[in-house]
Amino acid sequence: MYSYYVYILKCSDKSYYTGITNDLDKRIEQHRSGFNKDSYTFKRRPLELEFYQEFRNVLQAIYFEKKIKGWTRRKKEALIRGDWQLLQILSECRNATHYKYHDSYN
């Protein structure tokens, strides 16, 4: 059975890079060594592994990676810290059309 990892790297410019791999150690070493000169992380080294999550199902891993890539910086940092309460708050819909903000539901 294979394992798949979704990971978040913190770059030297303080940005975050999110990726997926089936060999975490090898992939992190590739990022750190500058294996691919065209990659986002190449000019942003050194890098620090901030978070990773293991999956047994590749489709779940892909879904989670894509989800994280759409998150705000604050939400990614809440995940990295394991601040589940803040992550839940940041995940709530704040749109004015959300049911919580309609008088008929209050």
MDTraj code that builds the backbone (N, CA, C; nanometers):
import mdtraj as md
import numpy as np

residues = "MET TYR SER TYR TYR VAL TYR ILE LEU LYS CYS SER ASP LYS SER TYR TYR THR GLY ILE THR ASN ASP LEU ASP LYS ARG ILE GLU GLN HIS ARG SER GLY PHE ASN LYS ASP SER TYR THR PHE LYS ARG ARG PRO LEU GLU LEU GLU PHE TYR GLN GLU PHE ARG ASN VAL LEU GLN ALA ILE TYR PHE GLU LYS LYS ILE LYS GLY TRP THR ARG ARG LYS LYS GLU ALA LEU ILE ARG GLY ASP TRP GLN LEU LEU GLN ILE LEU SER GLU CYS ARG ASN ALA THR HIS TYR LYS TYR HIS ASP SER TYR ASN".split()
xyz = np.array([
    [0.0852, -0.1178, 0.0000],
    [0.0000, 0.0000, 0.0000],
    [0.0896, 0.1238, 0.0000],
    [0.0586, 0.2175, -0.0879],
    [0.1356, 0.3397, -0.1005],
    [0.0885, 0.4457, -0.0008],
    [0.1801, 0.5340, 0.0325],
    [0.1471, 0.6528, 0.1108],
    [0.1698, 0.7742, 0.0231],
    [0.0855, 0.8732, 0.0428],
    [0.0964, 0.9998, -0.0288],
    [0.0980, 1.1105, 0.0747],
    [0.1734, 1.2135, 0.0473],
    [0.1910, 1.3218, 0.1437],
    [0.1568, 1.4562, 0.0797],
    [0.0789, 1.5331, 0.1515],
    [0.0564, 1.6720, 0.1169],
    [0.1421, 1.7513, 0.2148],
    [0.2192, 1.8450, 0.1637],
    [0.3135, 1.9164, 0.2489],
    [0.3104, 2.0656, 0.2207],
    [0.3542, 2.1407, 0.3223],
    [0.3667, 2.2859, 0.3088],
    [0.5095, 2.3236, 0.3457],
    [0.5752, 2.3950, 0.2552],
    [0.7092, 2.4477, 0.2798],
    [0.7001, 2.5974, 0.3029],
    [0.7807, 2.6473, 0.3943],
    [0.7940, 2.7917, 0.4111],
    [0.9218, 2.8330, 0.3400],
    [0.9083, 2.9273, 0.2495],
    [1.0211, 2.9723, 0.1685],
    [1.0937, 3.0875, 0.2371],
    [1.2130, 3.1185, 0.1883],
    [1.2940, 3.2251, 0.2471],
    [1.2267, 3.3613, 0.2379],
    [1.1366, 3.3786, 0.1413],
    [1.0643, 3.5055, 0.1284],
    [0.9352, 3.5055, 0.2110],
    [0.9205, 3.4056, 0.2958],
    [0.8059, 3.3892, 0.3873],
    [0.6781, 3.3428, 0.3178],
    [0.6845, 3.3133, 0.1883],
    [0.5684, 3.2573, 0.1194],
    [0.5599, 3.1078, 0.1505],
    [0.4440, 3.0498, 0.1183],
    [0.4235, 2.9069, 0.1402],
    [0.4070, 2.8360, 0.0073],
    [0.4632, 2.7169, 0.0005],
    [0.4480, 2.6307, -0.1160],
    [0.3807, 2.5028, -0.0697],
    [0.2753, 2.4613, -0.1381],
    [0.2049, 2.3385, -0.1053],
    [0.2244, 2.2390, -0.2181],
    [0.2554, 2.1148, -0.1827],
    [0.2784, 2.0122, -0.2838],
    [0.2301, 1.8766, -0.2391],
    [0.2456, 1.7793, -0.3275],
    [0.2058, 1.6416, -0.3012],
    [0.3152, 1.5493, -0.3542],
    [0.3389, 1.4393, -0.2842],
    [0.4413, 1.3442, -0.3255],
    [0.4124, 1.2073, -0.2649],
    [0.4759, 1.1055, -0.3190],
    [0.4678, 0.9727, -0.2573],
    [0.5994, 0.9363, -0.1874],
    [0.6963, 1.0278, -0.1898],
    [0.8231, 1.0084, -0.1191],
    [0.8640, 1.1431, -0.0593],
    [0.8213, 1.1678, 0.0622],
    [0.8384, 1.2995, 0.1241],
    [0.9853, 1.3383, 0.1385],
    [1.0669, 1.2494, 0.1910],
    [1.2090, 1.2826, 0.2114],
    [1.2787, 1.3180, 0.0799],
    [1.2542, 1.2379, -0.0219],
    [1.3162, 1.2629, -0.1529],
    [1.2686, 1.3959, -0.2107],
    [1.1393, 1.4227, -0.2009],
    [1.0843, 1.5461, -0.2595],
    [1.1359, 1.6704, -0.1887],
    [1.1447, 1.6644, -0.0558],
    [1.1957, 1.7793, 0.0196],
    [1.3414, 1.8039, -0.0176],
    [1.4183, 1.6977, -0.0310],
    [1.5584, 1.7126, -0.0705],
    [1.5690, 1.7729, -0.2106],
    [1.4797, 1.7341, -0.3012],
    [1.4796, 1.7931, -0.4357],
    [1.4532, 1.9434, -0.4285],
    [1.3566, 1.9832, -0.3477],
    [1.3286, 2.1266, -0.3311],
    [1.4507, 2.1989, -0.2742],
    [1.5092, 2.1434, -0.1710],
    [1.6212, 2.2097, -0.1020],
    [1.7458, 2.2191, -0.1889],
    [1.7682, 2.1185, -0.2731],
    [1.8891, 2.1174, -0.3564],
    [1.8723, 2.1980, -0.4850],
    [1.7505, 2.2400, -0.5163],
    [1.7276, 2.3150, -0.6396],
    [1.7239, 2.2254, -0.7612],
    [1.6707, 2.1056, -0.7451],
    [1.6632, 2.0045, -0.8505],
    [1.5996, 2.0592, -0.9777],
    [1.4940, 2.1386, -0.9655],
    [1.4239, 2.1928, -1.0818],
    [1.4355, 2.3458, -1.0811],
    [1.5141, 2.3983, -1.1737],
    [1.5381, 2.5427, -1.1791],
    [1.4136, 2.6232, -1.2137],
    [1.3123, 2.5593, -1.2694],
    [1.1883, 2.6283, -1.3067],
    [1.0824, 2.6230, -1.1972],
    [1.1121, 2.5597, -1.0854],
    [1.0110, 2.5445, -0.9801],
    [0.9958, 2.6731, -0.8985],
    [0.8804, 2.6857, -0.8357],
    [0.8498, 2.8017, -0.7514],
    [0.9540, 2.8186, -0.6412],
    [1.0002, 2.7086, -0.5862],
    [1.0882, 2.7144, -0.4693],
    [1.2355, 2.7394, -0.5023],
    [1.2738, 2.7260, -0.6291],
    [1.4162, 2.7340, -0.6650],
    [1.4826, 2.8621, -0.6149],
    [1.4227, 2.9767, -0.6427],
    [1.4815, 3.1048, -0.6028],
    [1.4385, 3.1480, -0.4628],
    [1.3661, 3.0628, -0.3932],
    [1.3149, 3.0969, -0.2604],
    [1.3770, 3.0094, -0.1515],
    [1.4907, 2.9504, -0.1825],
    [1.5604, 2.8681, -0.0827],
    [1.6381, 2.9581, 0.0119],
    [1.6652, 2.9196, 0.1349],
    [1.6352, 2.7888, 0.1952],
    [1.4869, 2.7724, 0.2296],
    [1.4477, 2.6476, 0.2449],
    [1.3090, 2.6095, 0.2695],
    [1.2975, 2.5323, 0.3998],
    [1.1823, 2.5449, 0.4629],
    [1.1553, 2.4697, 0.5851],
    [1.0249, 2.3933, 0.5691],
    [1.0272, 2.2663, 0.6021],
    [0.9046, 2.1874, 0.6020],
    [0.8237, 2.2278, 0.7245],
    [0.7053, 2.2829, 0.7020],
    [0.6210, 2.3330, 0.8101],
    [0.5096, 2.2361, 0.8472],
    [0.4628, 2.1568, 0.7508],
    [0.3469, 2.0706, 0.7729],
    [0.3475, 1.9585, 0.6706],
    [0.3007, 1.8412, 0.7141],
    [0.2686, 1.7358, 0.6179],
    [0.1599, 1.6476, 0.6759],
    [0.0834, 1.5889, 0.5848],
    [-0.0246, 1.4973, 0.6215],
    [-0.0129, 1.3758, 0.5316],
    [-0.0210, 1.2585, 0.5904],
    [-0.0114, 1.1341, 0.5141],
    [-0.1507, 1.0870, 0.4733],
    [-0.1595, 1.0334, 0.3523],
    [-0.2838, 0.9776, 0.2990],
    [-0.2545, 0.8414, 0.2391],
    [-0.3513, 0.7534, 0.2444],
    [-0.3421, 0.6232, 0.1776],
    [-0.4095, 0.6263, 0.0411],
    [-0.4979, 0.7234, 0.0218],
    [-0.5733, 0.7353, -0.1017],
    [-0.5226, 0.8571, -0.1788],
    [-0.4726, 0.8348, -0.2984],
    [-0.4139, 0.9435, -0.3767],
    [-0.5169, 1.0499, -0.4115],
    [-0.6415, 1.0102, -0.4363],
    [-0.7444, 1.1089, -0.4707],
    [-0.7749, 1.2012, -0.3537],
    [-0.7736, 1.1481, -0.2327],
    [-0.7928, 1.2321, -0.1145],
    [-0.6769, 1.3292, -0.0984],
    [-0.5564, 1.2818, -0.1231],
    [-0.4378, 1.3681, -0.1125],
    [-0.4447, 1.4811, -0.2152],
    [-0.4810, 1.4483, -0.3376],
    [-0.4914, 1.5501, -0.4427],
    [-0.5980, 1.6529, -0.4062],
    [-0.7117, 1.6055, -0.3572],
    [-0.8199, 1.6949, -0.3171],
    [-0.7735, 1.7902, -0.2067],
    [-0.7033, 1.7374, -0.1060],
    [-0.6565, 1.8187, 0.0066],
    [-0.5530, 1.9213, -0.0399],
    [-0.4616, 1.8801, -0.1269],
    [-0.3604, 1.9725, -0.1786],
    [-0.4268, 2.0894, -0.2515],
    [-0.5214, 2.0593, -0.3380],
    [-0.5901, 2.1651, -0.4134],
    [-0.6680, 2.2567, -0.3200],
    [-0.7254, 2.1998, -0.2170],
    [-0.8004, 2.2783, -0.1195],
    [-0.7076, 2.3771, -0.0480],
    [-0.5946, 2.3278, 0.0007],
    [-0.4991, 2.4126, 0.0721],
    [-0.4473, 2.5247, -0.0187],
    [-0.4211, 2.4939, -0.1443],
    [-0.3687, 2.5952, -0.2368],
    [-0.4633, 2.7133, -0.2516],
    [-0.5913, 2.6918, -0.2275],
    [-0.6878, 2.8004, -0.2361],
    [-0.7079, 2.8760, -0.1060],
    [-0.6410, 2.8329, -0.0010],
    [-0.6581, 2.8942, 0.1307],
    [-0.5787, 3.0232, 0.1446],
    [-0.6226, 3.1055, 0.2392],
    [-0.5490, 3.2271, 0.2736],
    [-0.4255, 3.1896, 0.3547],
    [-0.3365, 3.2844, 0.3658],
    [-0.2165, 3.2652, 0.4479],
    [-0.2533, 3.2338, 0.5935],
    [-0.3502, 3.3075, 0.6477],
    [-0.3923, 3.2864, 0.7871],
    [-0.4444, 3.1453, 0.8086],
    [-0.5180, 3.0959, 0.7123],
    [-0.5747, 2.9622, 0.7234],
    [-0.4638, 2.8561, 0.7171],
    [-0.3667, 2.8756, 0.6280],
    [-0.2532, 2.7829, 0.6200],
    [-0.1742, 2.7843, 0.7509],
    [-0.1541, 2.9015, 0.8073],
    [-0.0788, 2.9110, 0.9327],
    [-0.1546, 2.8473, 1.0490],
    [-0.2864, 2.8562, 1.0491],
    [-0.3667, 2.7897, 1.1520],
    [-0.3504, 2.6380, 1.1394],
    [-0.3496, 2.5868, 1.0176],
    [-0.3277, 2.4438, 0.9944],
    [-0.1899, 2.4026, 1.0431],
    [-0.0889, 2.4790, 1.0079],
    [0.0488, 2.4486, 1.0476],
    [0.0617, 2.4419, 1.1996],
    [-0.0022, 2.5361, 1.2691],
    [0.0035, 2.5389, 1.4163],
    [-0.0879, 2.4369, 1.4813],
    [-0.1779, 2.3783, 1.4045],
    [-0.2751, 2.2862, 1.4626],
    [-0.3816, 2.3605, 1.5416],
    [-0.4092, 2.4832, 1.5050],
    [-0.5093, 2.5658, 1.5724],
    [-0.6453, 2.5381, 1.5066],
    [-0.7075, 2.4295, 1.5494],
    [-0.8307, 2.3818, 1.4861],
    [-0.9468, 2.4788, 1.5068],
    [-0.9493, 2.5463, 1.6206],
    [-1.0569, 2.6420, 1.6471],
    [-1.0500, 2.7589, 1.5483],
    [-0.9318, 2.8171, 1.5316],
    [-0.9169, 2.9276, 1.4373],
    [-0.9417, 2.8795, 1.2946],
    [-0.8946, 2.7599, 1.2621],
    [-0.9157, 2.7061, 1.1277],
    [-1.0656, 2.6942, 1.0983],
    [-1.1425, 2.6514, 1.1971],
    [-1.2874, 2.6412, 1.1796],
    [-1.3497, 2.7794, 1.1587],
    [-1.3072, 2.8764, 1.2373],
    [-1.3589, 3.0131, 1.2240],
    [-1.3252, 3.0697, 1.0860],
    [-1.2019, 3.0498, 1.0421],
    [-1.1597, 3.1017, 0.9118],
    [-1.2275, 3.0290, 0.7957],
    [-1.2794, 2.9092, 0.8218],
    [-1.3451, 2.8309, 0.7179],
    [-1.4925, 2.8657, 0.7007],
    [-1.5493, 2.9361, 0.7975],
    [-1.6907, 2.9710, 0.7884],
    [-1.7133, 3.0718, 0.6775],
    [-1.8236, 3.0548, 0.6105],
    [-1.8618, 3.1468, 0.5033],
    [-1.8942, 3.2829, 0.5633],
    [-1.8356, 3.3872, 0.5101],
    [-1.8586, 3.5237, 0.5581],
    [-1.9392, 3.6040, 0.4554],
    [-1.9841, 3.5371, 0.3528],
    [-2.0592, 3.6012, 0.2456],
    [-2.1913, 3.6550, 0.2999],
    [-2.2308, 3.7707, 0.2577],
    [-2.3552, 3.8330, 0.3049],
    [-2.4776, 3.7499, 0.2696],
    [-2.4661, 3.6623, 0.1714],
    [-2.5803, 3.5787, 0.1344],
    [-2.5877, 3.4500, 0.2161],
    [-2.4897, 3.4276, 0.3023],
    [-2.4879, 3.3057, 0.3837],
    [-2.6081, 3.3031, 0.4775],
    [-2.6597, 3.1853, 0.5030],
    [-2.7814, 3.1720, 0.5831],
    [-2.7699, 3.2360, 0.7209],
    [-2.6528, 3.2409, 0.7791],
    [-2.6349, 3.2982, 0.9134],
    [-2.6696, 3.4470, 0.9175],
    [-2.6603, 3.5125, 0.8032],
    [-2.6776, 3.6567, 0.7995],
    [-2.8148, 3.7000, 0.7507],
    [-2.9057, 3.6052, 0.7340],
    [-3.0427, 3.6360, 0.6935],
    [-3.1335, 3.6443, 0.8152],
    [-3.2173, 3.7450, 0.8191],
    [-3.3089, 3.7654, 0.9311],
    [-3.4038, 3.6474, 0.9494],
    [-3.4411, 3.5827, 0.8426],
    [-3.5377, 3.4736, 0.8530],
    [-3.4815, 3.3530, 0.9278],
    [-3.3488, 3.3459, 0.9437],
    [-3.2876, 3.2336, 1.0142],
    [-3.2454, 3.2711, 1.1557],
    [-3.2523, 3.3955, 1.1926],
    [-3.2072, 3.4391, 1.3252],
    [-3.3193, 3.4411, 1.4250],
])
top = md.Topology()
chain = top.add_chain()
for i, resn in enumerate(residues, 1):
    res = top.add_residue(resn, chain, resSeq=i)
    for name in ("N", "CA", "C"):
        top.add_atom(name, md.element.get_by_symbol(name[0]), res)
traj = md.Trajectory(xyz[None], top)
